[in-house]
Amino acid sequence: MDLRLLASFLAVVEEGHFGRAARRLFLSPAAVTQHVARLENEVGAKLLHRGPPVTPTPAGRRLTGHARTLLATADAATADLAEFTGAEARSDRPLRVGIMGHGSGELTPAVLNAYRRARPHVRVEIRQLDYTEHATALLHDRVDVAFVRPAPETPGISADVMTTEQRIIIVPAASPYADARDEGLRVTDTEHLPFFRVPAHTPLSFVDYLYFGNDAPRRSVDYACTPQEVLTGVVAGRSAGSGLKSFARYYSWPGAVYVPVLDAPWDSSYLARRSDHATAGHPEVAVFRALAVALARELGPRVAAGSL
């Protein structure tokens, strides 16, 4: 399948207009129209309703995700070859992938599996990160890329959105807040919850995320750095926690209840990396990132909805 045809098709889908797609690609509208027609002939199905506006058909919607993945993989291959000089000496290095908690939900194993299929010769090491390693694991070169939340606000770290989800709190089943599991609560309702404590060296962006921006929340006597420690305190009736909606799917503990926080801004999980990876990091970071971003565009909304 010709990548030029896919690029033209994807541009039309994203712009909703052949002329705008042509300007974006520095091609003539006639050339873009011809590319789409050739692609439809190749796949044997109509891909676009010509509009206006131009919209994908069911076959076109299905091809859109594949097109993004294929084009991202091609970009990753180009980046990989561009960094080939000097990479041979580092080719035996494993790619170290950090995962905080459950990472980006179901998207995390999807990215790992796609990368392993694309780069079977590269050894991948999975390293579990706690809440204090939100950015330091990258800065101190313990991992090469990391699935974290929220976005690291640290110089030298760059990140791409993987999923965007509703916020929840985690409370004991005996808590009066547990009765709101179906209706939900508001941020002001959470102000008197005994949220678990985190160590003093936990990044401030994670602390702000954890406590919904409350500068002086009520605190439990318990500390926690991992989801398991959070849940241990919750089911013991000693503390409360917060997270993204997907947390409930990954950590279904008897005695823990997950309640949506209706007016809290939805938040995201991210794939983070050192900004200088092209010169000082692992040569495979660009490939891993390109695949992750492509799959996030295709699967991320489904992960956030819990429909995978």
Steps between C-alpha positions, in 0.01 A plus 500: 500500500647832389561725799443810286144388434445442871643842585261670256203301629582577863546871427155515337344320799664737748430817301152398378580666168704405192629853443625548856658156494679592177636823649619311809686248282626761247320312223230596253138408581498288187797297626338440838174399333691259278684351799174431683343349187801270453482395865127424473570293189780315682293410809182440300276724710378858509691681773356852500162669470587795279274737698521782574641444750717208397456217752631143515276207420496203743785348298678835507468528878654157539785584263570830682646325805713270286621795293616690808681194632672424168608860445628531857695177459656633180594823681650297782704295255633819343592641841664174595718497189584868544647412839680195366845654523655377821194294589667168425704522819180549699283250313526240775357736762151410617226758468394573857130581525374644828136453599339691785212296639293370210660744257258603226254219560447252220703722269822410686512129403376590150801729451743249649369218280508718186857602574611141559347395168666791319841464672536135606879530527484764775478378858235684705528536877189601696566701816222581744509861623360637823345845544828665595658392168256698290793680332816397684515154345554670165725777627724253683513268197325206666254471211493619138126562468225493760120477518413753771231741618455793508726685256850548648567871550875448506761662274657241275190278485256490207174305493219393266138448606398135494150496657268763646256379765258598772639538853386275785554464873556171681330461838419214740172322442388614847560868419191719452663617177466147360125553466571745219666240277218532243416871528854631552643775720647847452851616582376692804357175637849351509660771713453312827610160376807351673718483190816295543828685542792488258871551576632855503704444182192410293478739200265792565306439178409152623403634844274761340341232281450264793323755724299674224700818547407533869797659676409371845296181475420290800766228513500141613775381730592249229756554226476339158721490191323227299140408415527191721596715800212736426250217490637339814429824688159538338367153580631538855281811530800725569540704182359602162657535158437649157576401145376463146188301415703208364646447850174326593537246221854409598466498877168346594554433871224377732422779741611783266239713323567728203298821476512740202582865570262681268647850485869411511667568165572179314868419520743305288762230508819569307798338335797700628859508379813707542497791256862430404439134413616552142855566614528351849229240528409164353486491117169309514307770688384667176363172366319416824355850526375503139315171548357615834371830358341323203325246721391773743323677216333177390426331835526774762133608491388138533733447798361811671148368449595157631378333181805288411 
